[in-house]
């Protein structure tokens, strides 16, 4: 499963981090989504129901999965 982050769309709502431990927030005041254990804005993961739920639940579609 490929996951891509679109930080310009993120509003730090928090659902992604609630559903999957693969997401975290940057340390600045904006609190924009980042990967917890990967650098960059795109990463590959094994298929995971929680990760898929997190990406599908983002209200601003700041997380894309395929």
CHARMM-style PDB file with segment names, atoms N, HN, CA, C and O in Angstrom:
ATOM      1  N   UNK     1       0.847  -1.171   0.000  1.00  0.00      PROA
ATOM      2  CA  UNK     1       0.000   0.000   0.000  1.00  0.00      PROA
ATOM      3  C   UNK     1       0.895   1.237   0.000  1.00  0.00      PROA
ATOM      4  O   UNK     1       1.772   1.388   0.851  1.00  0.00      PROA
ATOM      5  N   UNK     2       0.660   2.108  -0.961  1.00  0.00      PROA
ATOM      6  HN  UNK     2      -0.052   1.986  -1.652  1.00  0.00      PROA
ATOM      7  CA  UNK     2       1.403   3.352  -1.048  1.00  0.00      PROA
ATOM      8  C   UNK     2       0.576   4.461  -0.400  1.00  0.00      PROA
ATOM      9  O   UNK     2      -0.608   4.618  -0.696  1.00  0.00      PROA
ATOM     10  N   UNK     3       1.211   5.224   0.481  1.00  0.00      PROA
ATOM     11  HN  UNK     3       2.173   5.097   0.721  1.00  0.00      PROA
ATOM     12  CA  UNK     3       0.554   6.339   1.161  1.00  0.00      PROA
ATOM     13  C   UNK     3       1.304   7.620   0.831  1.00  0.00      PROA
ATOM     14  O   UNK     3       2.528   7.689   0.939  1.00  0.00      PROA
ATOM     15  N   UNK     4       0.549   8.625   0.428  1.00  0.00      PROA
ATOM     16  HN  UNK     4      -0.446   8.569   0.340  1.00  0.00      PROA
ATOM     17  CA  UNK     4       1.128   9.928   0.114  1.00  0.00      PROA
ATOM     18  C   UNK     4       0.459  10.987   0.977  1.00  0.00      PROA
ATOM     19  O   UNK     4      -0.765  11.017   1.105  1.00  0.00      PROA
ATOM     20  N   UNK     5       1.271  11.852   1.566  1.00  0.00      PROA
ATOM     21  HN  UNK     5       2.265  11.827   1.462  1.00  0.00      PROA
ATOM     22  CA  UNK     5       0.769  12.942   2.405  1.00  0.00      PROA
ATOM     23  C   UNK     5       0.741  14.236   1.607  1.00  0.00      PROA
ATOM     24  O   UNK     5       1.662  14.532   0.845  1.00  0.00      PROA
ATOM     25  N   UNK     6      -0.321  14.997   1.790  1.00  0.00      PROA
ATOM     26  HN  UNK     6      -1.069  14.757   2.409  1.00  0.00      PROA
ATOM     27  CA  UNK     6      -0.460  16.317   1.170  1.00  0.00      PROA
ATOM     28  C   UNK     6      -0.567  17.348   2.295  1.00  0.00      PROA
ATOM     29  O   UNK     6      -1.670  17.758   2.657  1.00  0.00      PROA
ATOM     30  N   UNK     7       0.574  17.768   2.849  1.00  0.00      PROA
ATOM     31  HN  UNK     7       1.470  17.435   2.556  1.00  0.00      PROA
ATOM     32  CA  UNK     7       0.542  18.643   4.032  1.00  0.00      PROA
ATOM     33  C   UNK     7      -0.198  19.947   3.820  1.00  0.00      PROA
ATOM     34  O   UNK     7      -0.730  20.513   4.775  1.00  0.00      PROA
ATOM     35  N   UNK     8      -0.245  20.441   2.585  1.00  0.00      PROA
ATOM     36  HN  UNK     8       0.188  19.982   1.809  1.00  0.00      PROA
ATOM     37  CA  UNK     8      -0.945  21.698   2.328  1.00  0.00      PROA
ATOM     38  C   UNK     8      -2.449  21.573   2.528  1.00  0.00      PROA
ATOM     39  O   UNK     8      -3.138  22.582   2.675  1.00  0.00      PROA
ATOM     40  N   UNK     9      -2.964  20.352   2.535  1.00  0.00      PROA
ATOM     41  HN  UNK     9      -2.405  19.532   2.415  1.00  0.00      PROA
ATOM     42  CA  UNK     9      -4.391  20.119   2.775  1.00  0.00      PROA
ATOM     43  C   UNK     9      -4.703  19.794   4.235  1.00  0.00      PROA
ATOM     44  O   UNK     9      -5.863  19.847   4.642  1.00  0.00      PROA
ATOM     45  N   UNK    10      -3.694  19.463   5.019  1.00  0.00      PROA
ATOM     46  HN  UNK    10      -2.751  19.420   4.688  1.00  0.00      PROA
ATOM     47  CA  UNK    10      -3.906  19.018   6.403  1.00  0.00      PROA
ATOM     48  C   UNK    10      -4.361  20.170   7.300  1.00  0.00      PROA
ATOM     49  O   UNK    10      -3.822  21.276   7.241  1.00  0.00      PROA
ATOM     50  N   UNK    11      -5.374  19.882   8.137  1.00  0.00      PROA
ATOM     51  HN  UNK    11      -5.812  18.984   8.185  1.00  0.00      PROA
ATOM     52  CA  UNK    11      -5.842  20.859   9.122  1.00  0.00      PROA
ATOM     53  C   UNK    11      -5.613  20.349  10.556  1.00  0.00      PROA
ATOM     54  O   UNK    11      -6.137  20.917  11.514  1.00  0.00      PROA
ATOM     55  N   UNK    12      -4.829  19.276  10.688  1.00  0.00      PROA
ATOM     56  HN  UNK    12      -4.403  18.814   9.910  1.00  0.00      PROA
ATOM     57  CA  UNK    12      -4.490  18.691  11.988  1.00  0.00      PROA
ATOM     58  C   UNK    12      -5.730  18.267  12.770  1.00  0.00      PROA
ATOM     59  O   UNK    12      -5.815  18.488  13.978  1.00  0.00      PROA
ATOM     60  N   UNK    13      -6.673  17.669  12.087  1.00  0.00      PROA
ATOM     61  HN  UNK    13      -6.604  17.489  11.106  1.00  0.00      PROA
ATOM     62  CA  UNK    13      -7.916  17.207  12.711  1.00  0.00      PROA
ATOM     63  C   UNK    13      -7.658  16.076  13.707  1.00  0.00      PROA
ATOM     64  O   UNK    13      -8.284  16.025  14.765  1.00  0.00      PROA
ATOM     65  N   UNK    14      -6.744  15.176  13.371  1.00  0.00      PROA
ATOM     66  HN  UNK    14      -6.235  15.218  12.511  1.00  0.00      PROA
ATOM     67  CA  UNK    14      -6.315  14.162  14.323  1.00  0.00      PROA
ATOM     68  C   UNK    14      -6.809  12.747  14.107  1.00  0.00      PROA
ATOM     69  O   UNK    14      -6.361  11.838  14.806  1.00  0.00      PROA
ATOM     70  N   UNK    15      -7.716  12.522  13.167  1.00  0.00      PROA
ATOM     71  HN  UNK    15      -8.080  13.260  12.599  1.00  0.00      PROA
ATOM     72  CA  UNK    15      -8.233  11.171  12.967  1.00  0.00      PROA
ATOM     73  C   UNK    15      -7.155  10.192  12.537  1.00  0.00      PROA
ATOM     74  O   UNK    15      -7.150   9.050  12.998  1.00  0.00      PROA
ATOM     75  N   UNK    16      -6.251  10.601  11.676  1.00  0.00      PROA
ATOM     76  HN  UNK    16      -6.255  11.529  11.302  1.00  0.00      PROA
ATOM     77  CA  UNK    16      -5.246   9.677  11.169  1.00  0.00      PROA
ATOM     78  C   UNK    16      -4.398   9.099  12.305  1.00  0.00      PROA
ATOM     79  O   UNK    16      -4.139   7.896  12.345  1.00  0.00      PROA
ATOM     80  N   UNK    17      -3.979   9.946  13.206  1.00  0.00      PROA
ATOM     81  HN  UNK    17      -4.190  10.923  13.174  1.00  0.00      PROA
ATOM     82  CA  UNK    17      -3.161   9.479  14.325  1.00  0.00      PROA
ATOM     83  C   UNK    17      -3.988   8.621  15.287  1.00  0.00      PROA
ATOM     84  O   UNK    17      -3.446   7.728  15.939  1.00  0.00      PROA
ATOM     85  N   UNK    18      -5.261   8.879  15.377  1.00  0.00      PROA
ATOM     86  HN  UNK    18      -5.701   9.605  14.847  1.00  0.00      PROA
ATOM     87  CA  UNK    18      -6.149   8.077  16.216  1.00  0.00      PROA
ATOM     88  C   UNK    18      -6.301   6.666  15.650  1.00  0.00      PROA
ATOM     89  O   UNK    18      -6.338   5.692  16.403  1.00  0.00      PROA
ATOM     90  N   UNK    19      -6.390   6.558  14.328  1.00  0.00      PROA
ATOM     91  HN  UNK    19      -6.360   7.349  13.717  1.00  0.00      PROA
ATOM     92  CA  UNK    19      -6.620   5.262  13.683  1.00  0.00      PROA
ATOM     93  C   UNK    19      -5.354   4.456  13.421  1.00  0.00      PROA
ATOM     94  O   UNK    19      -5.408   3.227  13.408  1.00  0.00      PROA
ATOM     95  N   UNK    20      -4.223   5.111  13.214  1.00  0.00      PROA
ATOM     96  HN  UNK    20      -4.179   6.110  13.225  1.00  0.00      PROA
ATOM     97  CA  UNK    20      -3.004   4.385  12.864  1.00  0.00      PROA
ATOM     98  C   UNK    20      -1.763   5.002  13.512  1.00  0.00      PROA
ATOM     99  O   UNK    20      -1.593   6.221  13.520  1.00  0.00      PROA
ATOM    100  N   UNK    21      -0.920   4.156  14.044  1.00  0.00      PROA
ATOM    101  HN  UNK    21      -1.058   3.165  14.038  1.00  0.00      PROA
ATOM    102  CA  UNK    21       0.327   4.607  14.674  1.00  0.00      PROA
ATOM    103  C   UNK    21       1.366   5.053  13.645  1.00  0.00      PROA
ATOM    104  O   UNK    21       2.427   5.553  14.018  1.00  0.00      PROA
ATOM    105  N   UNK    22       1.074   4.879  12.367  1.00  0.00      PROA
ATOM    106  HN  UNK    22       0.212   4.472  12.064  1.00  0.00      PROA
ATOM    107  CA  UNK    22       2.006   5.288  11.309  1.00  0.00      PROA
ATOM    108  C   UNK    22       2.021   6.796  11.092  1.00  0.00      PROA
ATOM    109  O   UNK    22       2.891   7.311  10.390  1.00  0.00      PROA
ATOM    110  N   UNK    23       1.068   7.508  11.688  1.00  0.00      PROA
ATOM    111  HN  UNK    23       0.362   7.090  12.259  1.00  0.00      PROA
ATOM    112  CA  UNK    23       0.994   8.958  11.516  1.00  0.00      PROA
ATOM    113  C   UNK    23       1.334   9.680  12.812  1.00  0.00      PROA
ATOM    114  O   UNK    23       1.074   9.193  13.912  1.00  0.00      PROA
ATOM    115  N   UNK    24       1.922  10.853  12.643  1.00  0.00      PROA
ATOM    116  HN  UNK    24       2.133  11.249  11.749  1.00  0.00      PROA
ATOM    117  CA  UNK    24       2.273  11.713  13.765  1.00  0.00      PROA
ATOM    118  C   UNK    24       2.085  13.145  13.265  1.00  0.00      PROA
ATOM    119  O   UNK    24       1.621  13.366  12.146  1.00  0.00      PROA
ATOM    120  N   UNK    25       2.445  14.099  14.093  1.00  0.00      PROA
ATOM    121  HN  UNK    25       2.822  13.920  15.002  1.00  0.00      PROA
ATOM    122  CA  UNK    25       2.355  15.503  13.701  1.00  0.00      PROA
ATOM    123  C   UNK    25       3.699  16.164  13.855  1.00  0.00      PROA
ATOM    124  O   UNK    25       4.466  15.826  14.756  1.00  0.00      PROA
ATOM    125  N   UNK    26       3.994  17.124  12.961  1.00  0.00      PROA
ATOM    126  HN  UNK    26       3.371  17.399  12.229  1.00  0.00      PROA
ATOM    127  CA  UNK    26       5.275  17.806  13.050  1.00  0.00      PROA
ATOM    128  C   UNK    26       5.355  18.597  14.348  1.00  0.00      PROA
ATOM    129  O   UNK    26       4.345  18.854  15.003  1.00  0.00      PROA
ATOM    130  N   UNK    27       6.559  18.969  14.698  1.00  0.00      PROA
ATOM    131  HN  UNK    27       7.379  18.760  14.165  1.00  0.00      PROA
ATOM    132  CA  UNK    27       6.799  19.595  16.000  1.00  0.00      PROA
ATOM    133  C   UNK    27       6.564  21.094  16.028  1.00  0.00      PROA
ATOM    134  O   UNK    27       6.655  21.709  17.090  1.00  0.00      PROA
ATOM    135  N   UNK    28       6.267  21.693  14.892  1.00  0.00      PROA
ATOM    136  HN  UNK    28       6.193  21.193  14.029  1.00  0.00      PROA
ATOM    137  CA  UNK    28       6.034  23.141  14.931  1.00  0.00      PROA
ATOM    138  C   UNK    28       4.592  23.442  15.351  1.00  0.00      PROA
ATOM    139  O   UNK    28       3.826  22.525  15.647  1.00  0.00      PROA
ATOM    140  N   UNK    29       4.241  24.667  15.375  1.00  0.00      PROA
ATOM    141  HN  UNK    29       4.863  25.412  15.134  1.00  0.00      PROA
ATOM    142  CA  UNK    29       2.935  25.088  15.873  1.00  0.00      PROA
ATOM    143  C   UNK    29       1.765  24.656  14.988  1.00  0.00      PROA
ATOM    144  O   UNK    29       0.622  24.633  15.444  1.00  0.00      PROA
ATOM    145  N   UNK    30       2.040  24.314  13.735  1.00  0.00      PROA
ATOM    146  HN  UNK    30       2.968  24.332  13.365  1.00  0.00      PROA
ATOM    147  CA  UNK    30       0.968  23.942  12.808  1.00  0.00      PROA
ATOM    148  C   UNK    30       0.400  22.558  13.092  1.00  0.00      PROA
ATOM    149  O   UNK    30      -0.788  22.327  12.870  1.00  0.00      PROA
ATOM    150  N   UNK    31       1.227  21.629  13.581  1.00  0.00      PROA
ATOM    151  HN  UNK    31       2.193  21.817  13.761  1.00  0.00      PROA
ATOM    152  CA  UNK    31       0.769  20.277  13.867  1.00  0.00      PROA
ATOM    153  C   UNK    31       0.325  19.515  12.641  1.00  0.00      PROA
ATOM    154  O   UNK    31      -0.647  18.761  12.701  1.00  0.00      PROA
ATOM    155  N   UNK    32       1.017  19.695  11.531  1.00  0.00      PROA
ATOM    156  HN  UNK    32       1.806  20.307  11.483  1.00  0.00      PROA
ATOM    157  CA  UNK    32       0.645  19.064  10.270  1.00  0.00      PROA
ATOM    158  C   UNK    32       1.122  17.612  10.247  1.00  0.00      PROA
ATOM    159  O   UNK    32       2.166  17.281  10.808  1.00  0.00      PROA
ATOM    160  N   UNK    33       0.338  16.746   9.586  1.00  0.00      PROA
ATOM    161  HN  UNK    33      -0.510  17.014   9.130  1.00  0.00      PROA
ATOM    162  CA  UNK    33       0.610  15.318   9.551  1.00  0.00      PROA
ATOM    163  C   UNK    33       1.970  15.001   8.911  1.00  0.00      PROA
ATOM    164  O   UNK    33       2.363  15.601   7.911  1.00  0.00      PROA
ATOM    165  N   UNK    34       2.664  14.049   9.514  1.00  0.00      PROA
ATOM    166  HN  UNK    34       2.345  13.561  10.326  1.00  0.00      PROA
ATOM    167  CA  UNK    34       3.895  13.463   9.003  1.00  0.00      PROA
ATOM    168  C   UNK    34       3.843  11.967   9.291  1.00  0.00      PROA
ATOM    169  O   UNK    34       2.992  11.508  10.054  1.00  0.00      PROA
ATOM    170  N   UNK    35       4.740  11.215   8.690  1.00  0.00      PROA
ATOM    171  HN  UNK    35       5.431  11.588   8.071  1.00  0.00      PROA
ATOM    172  CA  UNK    35       4.868   9.816   9.040  1.00  0.00      PROA
ATOM    173  C   UNK    35       5.617   9.698  10.359  1.00  0.00      PROA
ATOM    174  O   UNK    35       6.566  10.443  10.602  1.00  0.00      PROA
ATOM    175  N   UNK    36       5.205   8.783  11.198  1.00  0.00      PROA
ATOM    176  HN  UNK    36       4.434   8.178  11.000  1.00  0.00      PROA
ATOM    177  CA  UNK    36       5.848   8.593  12.495  1.00  0.00      PROA
ATOM    178  C   UNK    36       7.245   8.010  12.360  1.00  0.00      PROA
ATOM    179  O   UNK    36       8.140   8.369  13.125  1.00  0.00      PROA
ATOM    180  N   UNK    37       7.447   7.105  11.385  1.00  0.00      PROA
ATOM    181  HN  UNK    37       6.720   6.814  10.764  1.00  0.00      PROA
ATOM    182  CA  UNK    37       8.728   6.397  11.295  1.00  0.00      PROA
ATOM    183  C   UNK    37       9.351   6.431   9.906  1.00  0.00      PROA
ATOM    184  O   UNK    37      10.220   5.616   9.599  1.00  0.00      PROA
ATOM    185  N   UNK    38       8.922   7.354   9.072  1.00  0.00      PROA
ATOM    186  HN  UNK    38       8.215   8.016   9.321  1.00  0.00      PROA
ATOM    187  CA  UNK    38       9.458   7.478   7.717  1.00  0.00      PROA
ATOM    188  C   UNK    38       9.693   8.944   7.403  1.00  0.00      PROA
ATOM    189  O   UNK    38       8.940   9.813   7.841  1.00  0.00      PROA
ATOM    190  N   UNK    39      10.740   9.210   6.643  1.00  0.00      PROA
ATOM    191  HN  UNK    39      11.352   8.503   6.287  1.00  0.00      PROA
ATOM    192  CA  UNK    39      10.988  10.567   6.161  1.00  0.00      PROA
ATOM    193  C   UNK    39      10.250  10.776   4.848  1.00  0.00      PROA
ATOM    194  O   UNK    39       9.940   9.812   4.148  1.00  0.00      PROA
ATOM    195  N   UNK    40       9.975  11.996   4.518  1.00  0.00      PROA
ATOM    196  HN  UNK    40      10.226  12.779   5.087  1.00  0.00      PROA
ATOM    197  CA  UNK    40       9.356  12.311   3.244  1.00  0.00      PROA
ATOM    198  C   UNK    40       7.841  12.321   3.303  1.00  0.00      PROA
ATOM    199  O   UNK    40       7.237  12.185   4.366  1.00  0.00      PROA
ATOM    200  N   UNK    41       7.248  12.483   2.135  1.00  0.00      PROA
ATOM    201  HN  UNK    41       7.740  12.593   1.271  1.00  0.00      PROA
ATOM    202  CA  UNK    41       5.801  12.613   2.022  1.00  0.00      PROA
ATOM    203  C   UNK    41       5.137  11.401   1.389  1.00  0.00      PROA
ATOM    204  O   UNK    41       3.922  11.396   1.188  1.00  0.00      PROA
ATOM    205  N   UNK    42       5.924  10.367   1.069  1.00  0.00      PROA
ATOM    206  HN  UNK    42       6.911  10.372   1.231  1.00  0.00      PROA
ATOM    207  CA  UNK    42       5.368   9.172   0.461  1.00  0.00      PROA
ATOM    208  C   UNK    42       6.109   7.957   0.996  1.00  0.00      PROA
ATOM    209  O   UNK    42       7.331   7.977   1.144  1.00  0.00      PROA
ATOM    210  N   UNK    43       5.350   6.889   1.286  1.00  0.00      PROA
ATOM    211  HN  UNK    43       4.358   6.874   1.166  1.00  0.00      PROA
ATOM    212  CA  UNK    43       5.960   5.666   1.808  1.00  0.00      PROA
ATOM    213  C   UNK    43       5.101   4.465   1.444  1.00  0.00      PROA
ATOM    214  O   UNK    43       3.894   4.587   1.233  1.00  0.00      PROA
ATOM    215  N   UNK    44       5.741   3.306   1.373  1.00  0.00      PROA
ATOM    216  HN  UNK    44       6.721   3.207   1.544  1.00  0.00      PROA
ATOM    217  CA  UNK    44       5.046   2.052   1.116  1.00  0.00      PROA
ATOM    218  C   UNK    44       4.918   1.265   2.402  1.00  0.00      PROA
ATOM    219  O   UNK    44       5.850   1.208   3.203  1.00  0.00      PROA
ATOM    220  N   UNK    45       3.752   0.653   2.597  1.00  0.00      PROA
ATOM    221  HN  UNK    45       2.994   0.699   1.946  1.00  0.00      PROA
ATOM    222  CA  UNK    45       3.454  -0.137   3.785  1.00  0.00      PROA
ATOM    223  C   UNK    45       2.787  -1.440   3.356  1.00  0.00      PROA
ATOM    224  O   UNK    45       2.169  -1.500   2.293  1.00  0.00      PROA
ATOM    225  N   UNK    46       2.909  -2.475   4.170  1.00  0.00      PROA
ATOM    226  HN  UNK    46       3.412  -2.426   5.033  1.00  0.00      PROA
ATOM    227  CA  UNK    46       2.094  -3.668   3.919  1.00  0.00      PROA
ATOM    228  C   UNK    46       0.614  -3.285   4.063  1.00  0.00      PROA
ATOM    229  O   UNK    46       0.279  -2.328   4.762  1.00  0.00      PROA
ATOM    230  N   UNK    47      -0.257  -4.034   3.402  1.00  0.00      PROA
ATOM    231  HN  UNK    47       0.015  -4.811   2.834  1.00  0.00      PROA
ATOM    232  CA  UNK    47      -1.687  -3.762   3.539  1.00  0.00      PROA
ATOM    233  C   UNK    47      -2.083  -3.814   5.008  1.00  0.00      PROA
ATOM    234  O   UNK    47      -1.710  -4.739   5.730  1.00  0.00      PROA
ATOM    235  N   UNK    48      -2.839  -2.817   5.443  1.00  0.00      PROA
ATOM    236  HN  UNK    48      -3.142  -2.066   4.857  1.00  0.00      PROA
ATOM    237  CA  UNK    48      -3.216  -2.695   6.852  1.00  0.00      PROA
ATOM    238  C   UNK    48      -4.564  -1.991   6.935  1.00  0.00      PROA
ATOM    239  O   UNK    48      -4.721  -0.887   6.414  1.00  0.00      PROA
ATOM    240  N   UNK    49      -5.528  -2.616   7.578  1.00  0.00      PROA
ATOM    241  HN  UNK    49      -5.400  -3.513   8.001  1.00  0.00      PROA
ATOM    242  CA  UNK    49      -6.883  -2.051   7.671  1.00  0.00      PROA
ATOM    243  C   UNK    49      -6.901  -0.722   8.417  1.00  0.00      PROA
ATOM    244  O   UNK    49      -7.628   0.191   8.026  1.00  0.00      PROA
ATOM    245  N   UNK    50      -6.113  -0.596   9.486  1.00  0.00      PROA
ATOM    246  HN  UNK    50      -5.523  -1.337   9.804  1.00  0.00      PROA
ATOM    247  CA  UNK    50      -6.092   0.654  10.253  1.00  0.00      PROA
ATOM    248  C   UNK    50      -5.499   1.799   9.442  1.00  0.00      PROA
ATOM    249  O   UNK    50      -5.975   2.933   9.511  1.00  0.00      PROA
ATOM    250  N   UNK    51      -4.470   1.498   8.684  1.00  0.00      PROA
ATOM    251  HN  UNK    51      -4.084   0.578   8.628  1.00  0.00      PROA
ATOM    252  CA  UNK    51      -3.842   2.511   7.842  1.00  0.00      PROA
ATOM    253  C   UNK    51      -4.802   2.971   6.740  1.00  0.00      PROA
ATOM    254  O   UNK    51      -4.889   4.163   6.445  1.00  0.00      PROA
ATOM    255  N   UNK    52      -5.508   2.037   6.147  1.00  0.00      PROA
ATOM    256  HN  UNK    52      -5.437   1.068   6.387  1.00  0.00      PROA
ATOM    257  CA  UNK    52      -6.494   2.376   5.125  1.00  0.00      PROA
ATOM    258  C   UNK    52      -7.633   3.209   5.717  1.00  0.00      PROA
ATOM    259  O   UNK    52      -8.064   4.188   5.108  1.00  0.00      PROA
ATOM    260  N   UNK    53      -8.118   2.831   6.888  1.00  0.00      PROA
ATOM    261  HN  UNK    53      -7.768   2.036   7.383  1.00  0.00      PROA
ATOM    262  CA  UNK    53      -9.170   3.591   7.560  1.00  0.00      PROA
ATOM    263  C   UNK    53      -8.700   5.013   7.862  1.00  0.00      PROA
ATOM    264  O   UNK    53      -9.457   5.967   7.679  1.00  0.00      PROA
ATOM    265  N   UNK    54      -7.479   5.157   8.314  1.00  0.00      PROA
ATOM    266  HN  UNK    54      -6.864   4.383   8.462  1.00  0.00      PROA
ATOM    267  CA  UNK    54      -6.933   6.485   8.613  1.00  0.00      PROA
ATOM    268  C   UNK    54      -6.896   7.354   7.367  1.00  0.00      PROA
ATOM    269  O   UNK    54      -7.266   8.527   7.412  1.00  0.00      PROA
ATOM    270  N   UNK    55      -6.452   6.783   6.261  1.00  0.00      PROA
ATOM    271  HN  UNK    55      -6.152   5.830   6.224  1.00  0.00      PROA
ATOM    272  CA  UNK    55      -6.377   7.582   5.033  1.00  0.00      PROA
ATOM    273  C   UNK    55      -7.766   7.920   4.494  1.00  0.00      PROA
ATOM    274  O   UNK    55      -7.986   9.037   4.024  1.00  0.00      PROA
ATOM    275  N   UNK    56      -8.688   6.992   4.554  1.00  0.00      PROA
ATOM    276  HN  UNK    56      -8.509   6.085   4.936  1.00  0.00      PROA
ATOM    277  CA  UNK    56     -10.041   7.232   4.054  1.00  0.00      PROA
ATOM    278  C   UNK    56     -10.840   8.178   4.952  1.00  0.00      PROA
ATOM    279  O   UNK    56     -11.802   8.796   4.496  1.00  0.00      PROA
ATOM    280  N   UNK    57     -10.451   8.297   6.221  1.00  0.00      PROA
ATOM    281  HN  UNK    57      -9.669   7.795   6.592  1.00  0.00      PROA
ATOM    282  CA  UNK    57     -11.193   9.123   7.178  1.00  0.00      PROA
ATOM    283  C   UNK    57     -10.743  10.576   7.222  1.00  0.00      PROA
ATOM    284  O   UNK    57     -11.390  11.404   7.864  1.00  0.00      PROA
ATOM    285  N   UNK    58      -9.662  10.892   6.558  1.00  0.00      PROA
ATOM    286  HN  UNK    58      -9.137  10.220   6.036  1.00  0.00      PROA
ATOM    287  CA  UNK    58      -9.155  12.270   6.591  1.00  0.00      PROA
ATOM    288  C   UNK    58     -10.202  13.204   5.965  1.00  0.00      PROA
ATOM    289  O   UNK    58     -10.562  13.031   4.801  1.00  0.00      PROA
ATOM    290  N   UNK    59     -10.685  14.180   6.717  1.00  0.00      PROA
ATOM    291  HN  UNK    59     -10.392  14.321   7.663  1.00  0.00      PROA
ATOM    292  CA  UNK    59     -11.763  15.045   6.203  1.00  0.00      PROA
ATOM    293  C   UNK    59     -11.333  15.968   5.063  1.00  0.00      PROA
ATOM    294  O   UNK    59     -12.178  16.451   4.309  1.00  0.00      PROA
ATOM    295  N   UNK    60     -10.025  16.219   4.928  1.00  0.00      PROA
ATOM    296  HN  UNK    60      -9.338  15.826   5.541  1.00  0.00      PROA
ATOM    297  CA  UNK    60      -9.561  17.101   3.863  1.00  0.00      PROA
ATOM    298  C   UNK    60      -8.826  16.358   2.745  1.00  0.00      PROA
ATOM    299  O   UNK    60      -8.289  16.973   1.824  1.00  0.00      PROA
ATOM    300  N   UNK    61      -8.812  15.030   2.842  1.00  0.00      PROA
ATOM    301  HN  UNK    61      -9.248  14.531   3.590  1.00  0.00      PROA
ATOM    302  CA  UNK    61      -8.122  14.190   1.844  1.00  0.00      PROA
ATOM    303  C   UNK    61      -6.640  14.555   1.738  1.00  0.00      PROA
ATOM    304  O   UNK    61      -6.079  14.600   0.643  1.00  0.00      PROA
ATOM    305  N   UNK    62      -6.014  14.814   2.892  1.00  0.00      PROA
ATOM    306  HN  UNK    62      -6.470  14.778   3.781  1.00  0.00      PROA
ATOM    307  CA  UNK    62      -4.592  15.106   2.945  1.00  0.00      PROA
ATOM    308  C   UNK    62      -3.742  13.844   2.924  1.00  0.00      PROA
ATOM    309  O   UNK    62      -2.515  13.919   2.861  1.00  0.00      PROA
ATOM    310  N   UNK    63      -4.396  12.675   2.977  1.00  0.00      PROA
ATOM    311  HN  UNK    63      -5.393  12.614   3.028  1.00  0.00      PROA
ATOM    312  CA  UNK    63      -3.703  11.384   2.923  1.00  0.00      PROA
ATOM    313  C   UNK    63      -4.315  10.576   1.783  1.00  0.00      PROA
ATOM    314  O   UNK    63      -5.516  10.305   1.767  1.00  0.00      PROA
ATOM    315  N   UNK    64      -3.473  10.201   0.843  1.00  0.00      PROA
ATOM    316  HN  UNK    64      -2.498  10.421   0.857  1.00  0.00      PROA
ATOM    317  CA  UNK    64      -3.917   9.413  -0.299  1.00  0.00      PROA
ATOM    318  C   UNK    64      -3.365   8.010  -0.182  1.00  0.00      PROA
ATOM    319  O   UNK    64      -2.210   7.826   0.203  1.00  0.00      PROA
ATOM    320  N   UNK    65      -4.174   7.018  -0.510  1.00  0.00      PROA
ATOM    321  HN  UNK    65      -5.112   7.167  -0.823  1.00  0.00      PROA
ATOM    322  CA  UNK    65      -3.720   5.632  -0.474  1.00  0.00      PROA
ATOM    323  C   UNK    65      -4.094   4.930  -1.761  1.00  0.00      PROA
ATOM    324  O   UNK    65      -5.118   5.227  -2.377  1.00  0.00      PROA
ATOM    325  N   UNK    66      -3.243   3.988  -2.160  1.00  0.00      PROA
ATOM    326  HN  UNK    66      -2.411   3.746  -1.659  1.00  0.00      PROA
ATOM    327  CA  UNK    66      -3.577   3.138  -3.311  1.00  0.00      PROA
ATOM    328  C   UNK    66      -2.990   1.767  -3.143  1.00  0.00      PROA
ATOM    329  OT1 UNK    66      -3.164   0.911  -4.010  1.00  0.00      PROA
TER     330      UNK     66
END
